[in-house]
Amino acid sequence: MSAHKIEKKIVNFRVETPDDKAAAKAEPQRDGAPAGSHDAKVIWMHEKLERPEMLIGSTYKIKTPVSDHAMYVTINDIVLNEGTEHEQRRPFEIFINSKNLDHFQWIVALTRIISAVFRKGGDVTFLVEELKAVFDPRGGYWQSGGKFMPSIIAELGHVIEKHLQSIGLLRDPEMDEHRRKLIEQKREEYEQRQKQQDAFAKSHYPQGAQLCTKCSTAAVVMMDGCMTCLNCGDSKCG
């Protein structure tokens, strides 16, 4: 062992114990790392990763009936290990712009927190459900097409969910072909019986349809003695 001369004042130190070495060996793999991968050149998302000069971004518009001004949500992504088999696109930062200054404080706070979570790495998909679960005490609002939104924050969660699906971090839930055909058949049967017009503009659901607790869409009707959702197929009869 060679000797090293210390020329600076020691201000902080930590003694490594055998337990620390054992814990380091037993530490689980980082998010997204393939099993058995020990390639030191592979870059994974972490908070010390520096922001590149250019990022790929997508901007989404949120226009709610509770505000006169629209909100524009921009999510910028970083591409890790570009051009290799480990290439991965991850969200890096989020910006929200609006003319409504009433939202300024919580917009700044929320964008900083969400951006910090993005840059931290690991599984960031939990943000979607946390944001979608926020309810406005003054009541929510209906989107065009008959979808109920409990709050502006919840709609922001839907925007992030849509973005994560577009870059492959979340799977887009799709019904199988058999279930889709069954829903279309039930919808045609009901409309032929009732001969009612749509409940909402640009909506294909009959007037008087109830709100579905699963997909938050006013598309639940009585079919064959059972309440059935014409949007997601949820049924009280299974």
C-alpha distance (Angstrom), angle and dihedral (degrees) to the residues before:
residue distance angle dihedral
M1 . . .
S2 3.81 . .
A3 3.80 122.4 .
H4 3.82 121.5 -115.5
K5 3.78 124.0 -157.0
I6 3.81 114.2 -135.1
E7 3.80 109.5 -143.7
K8 3.82 98.7 170.6
K9 3.78 131.1 66.2
I10 3.81 113.6 -97.2
V11 3.82 107.8 -125.1
N12 3.79 100.6 166.0
F13 3.78 135.8 18.8
R14 3.79 141.9 162.4
V15 3.80 129.8 -159.6
E16 3.79 112.8 -132.8
T17 3.80 112.8 -135.0
P18 3.82 130.0 -161.6
D19 3.81 88.0 -107.5
D20 3.82 90.0 59.8
K21 3.80 91.1 53.9
A22 3.80 91.7 49.0
A23 3.82 91.3 49.1
A24 3.80 91.1 50.1
K25 3.80 90.9 54.3
A26 3.81 91.7 48.1
E27 3.84 93.6 46.9
P28 3.84 110.9 123.8
Q29 3.78 120.6 -115.3
R30 3.78 119.7 -88.3
D31 3.77 120.2 -97.2
G32 3.77 112.0 -75.4
A33 3.80 95.6 10.6
P34 3.80 112.4 136.6
A35 3.81 117.5 -120.7
G36 3.77 112.3 -87.4
S37 3.80 93.2 11.6
H38 3.82 115.0 146.7
D39 3.80 98.4 161.2
A40 3.81 105.9 140.7
K41 3.82 90.9 -163.3
V42 3.81 93.5 64.4
I43 3.82 110.9 101.7
W44 3.81 119.1 -145.7
M45 3.79 128.3 -169.8
H46 3.81 114.2 -88.8
E47 3.80 138.1 148.8
K48 3.83 95.0 -102.1
L49 3.80 93.4 57.8
E50 3.81 107.5 118.7
R51 3.78 120.2 -125.7
P52 3.82 112.0 -108.7
E53 3.80 121.6 -132.1
M54 3.82 92.4 -105.3
L55 3.79 131.9 32.4
I56 3.80 131.9 -174.6
G57 3.80 110.6 -114.4
S58 3.80 140.9 -172.1
T59 3.80 124.6 -162.3
Y60 3.81 123.7 -152.7
K61 3.80 127.0 -167.7
I62 3.82 121.0 -136.8
K63 3.82 115.2 -167.5
T64 3.79 114.4 176.7
P65 3.82 129.9 -177.8
V66 3.82 89.6 -128.8
S67 3.81 93.4 66.0
D68 3.80 133.4 48.8
H69 3.80 92.3 -145.7
A70 3.78 129.0 61.6
M71 3.80 123.6 -126.0
Y72 3.80 121.5 -133.9
V73 3.79 116.5 -152.2
T74 3.82 117.4 -162.5
I75 3.80 120.1 -170.2
N76 3.80 117.0 -171.1
D77 3.80 120.4 -157.8
I78 3.78 132.3 -156.0
V79 3.80 121.0 -145.0
L80 3.80 111.6 -139.2
N81 3.82 123.1 -157.8
E82 3.79 91.5 2.1
G83 3.79 114.7 -158.0
T84 3.81 94.6 16.5
E85 3.79 134.4 97.9
H86 3.81 87.8 -102.4
E87 3.83 94.4 57.7
Q88 3.78 110.8 142.9
R89 3.80 134.4 171.6
R90 3.79 114.9 -142.3
P91 3.84 132.1 176.4
F92 3.80 110.7 -106.1
E93 3.81 107.6 175.5
I94 3.80 142.5 -4.3
F95 3.81 132.1 -146.9
I96 3.81 128.7 -169.8
N97 3.79 120.8 -162.7
S98 3.80 126.7 -171.1
K99 3.80 138.5 153.0
N100 3.80 89.3 -136.8
L101 3.81 104.7 98.1
D102 3.82 91.1 -170.8
H103 3.80 87.7 80.4
F104 3.82 96.0 44.6
Q105 3.81 99.5 104.6
W106 3.80 98.8 47.2
I107 3.82 91.2 40.8
V108 3.81 91.5 57.0
A109 3.81 92.4 44.8
L110 3.80 94.4 46.0
T111 3.80 95.5 46.8
R112 3.81 91.7 50.5
I113 3.80 93.0 49.0
I114 3.82 95.1 45.5
S115 3.81 91.8 45.7
A116 3.81 89.6 50.7
V117 3.81 90.3 51.8
F118 3.82 90.4 49.1
R119 3.81 92.2 51.9
K120 3.80 92.6 44.9
G121 3.81 89.6 70.3
G122 3.77 127.2 -149.5
D123 3.79 122.6 90.1
V124 3.82 108.6 -14.6
T125 3.80 96.4 167.0
F126 3.83 91.4 94.6
L127 3.82 87.6 77.2
V128 3.80 89.8 72.8
E129 3.81 96.4 61.9
E130 3.81 93.0 39.5
L131 3.82 92.4 54.9
K132 3.81 94.8 41.1
A133 3.81 89.2 54.9
V134 3.84 93.1 62.2
F135 3.83 113.1 107.4
D136 3.79 126.0 -164.2
P137 3.85 110.0 -127.1
R138 3.82 88.5 -143.5
G139 3.80 90.5 58.0
G140 3.78 135.1 -96.5
Y141 3.79 130.8 -98.2
W142 3.79 141.7 -125.5
Q143 3.77 122.9 -106.5
S144 3.79 123.3 -145.2
G145 3.80 106.6 -80.9
G146 3.80 96.0 38.2
K147 3.83 102.0 -79.3
F148 3.81 115.0 143.5
M149 3.80 118.1 -136.8
P150 3.84 115.5 -164.9
S151 3.83 94.9 -157.4
I152 3.80 145.9 -15.9
I153 3.81 88.8 -99.8
A154 3.81 89.6 54.8
E155 3.81 90.2 52.8
L156 3.79 88.5 51.4
G157 3.81 86.8 55.1
H158 3.81 89.4 53.1
V159 3.82 89.7 51.2
I160 3.81 91.9 51.9
E161 3.81 89.5 46.4
K162 3.80 90.8 52.7
H163 3.81 90.4 49.2
L164 3.81 94.4 48.5
Q165 3.80 88.8 50.5
S166 3.80 91.0 51.7
I167 3.82 92.9 54.2
G168 3.80 94.6 42.9
L169 3.82 101.9 -107.7
L170 3.81 91.7 113.1
R171 3.78 128.9 36.9
D172 3.77 117.8 -121.5
P173 3.82 104.4 -123.0
E174 3.77 108.1 -124.9
M175 3.78 129.7 179.2
D176 3.77 119.8 -128.5
E177 3.79 118.4 -104.0
H178 3.81 94.2 -106.7
R179 3.82 93.3 54.0
R180 3.81 91.9 45.9
K181 3.81 92.3 52.3
L182 3.81 90.6 47.4
I183 3.82 91.4 53.7
E184 3.81 91.9 47.8
Q185 3.80 90.2 49.6
K186 3.81 92.9 50.2
R187 3.80 90.9 47.1
E188 3.81 92.1 53.1
E189 3.80 91.8 47.2
Y190 3.79 92.8 50.4
E191 3.82 94.6 46.4
Q192 3.79 91.4 49.2
R193 3.79 90.9 51.7
Q194 3.77 98.6 44.6
K195 3.83 101.2 30.9
Q196 3.79 89.6 -156.0
Q197 3.77 128.8 152.8
D198 3.78 126.3 -117.6
A199 3.80 118.8 -76.6
F200 3.81 95.2 -140.5
A201 3.78 135.6 29.4
K202 3.79 112.7 -88.4
S203 3.80 89.8 7.9
H204 3.79 126.6 129.3
Y205 3.79 95.3 -158.4
P206 3.82 121.7 105.0
Q207 3.77 124.2 -106.7
G208 3.79 114.6 -90.8
A209 3.81 94.4 28.4
Q210 3.81 113.1 151.8
L211 3.80 128.4 -126.6
C212 3.80 115.6 -87.8
T213 3.81 112.2 -133.5
K214 3.80 91.1 -152.7
C215 3.82 103.2 51.5
S216 3.86 99.8 14.5
T217 3.81 92.4 -125.3
A218 3.80 126.1 131.8
A219 3.80 93.9 -122.4
V220 3.83 106.3 108.8
V221 3.81 114.0 122.3
M222 3.79 135.9 164.1
M223 3.81 109.5 -97.3
D224 3.81 123.2 174.1
G225 3.79 90.7 -18.0
C226 3.82 93.8 -50.7
M227 3.81 132.8 97.9
T228 3.83 105.7 -116.4
C229 3.81 130.4 179.9
L230 3.80 112.6 -131.7
N231 3.81 91.4 -159.6
C232 3.82 106.7 51.0
G233 3.80 100.6 9.2
D234 3.80 95.8 -118.6
S235 3.80 110.3 159.7
K236 3.79 134.1 -176.1
C237 3.79 88.1 -139.9
G238 3.82 93.5 57.3
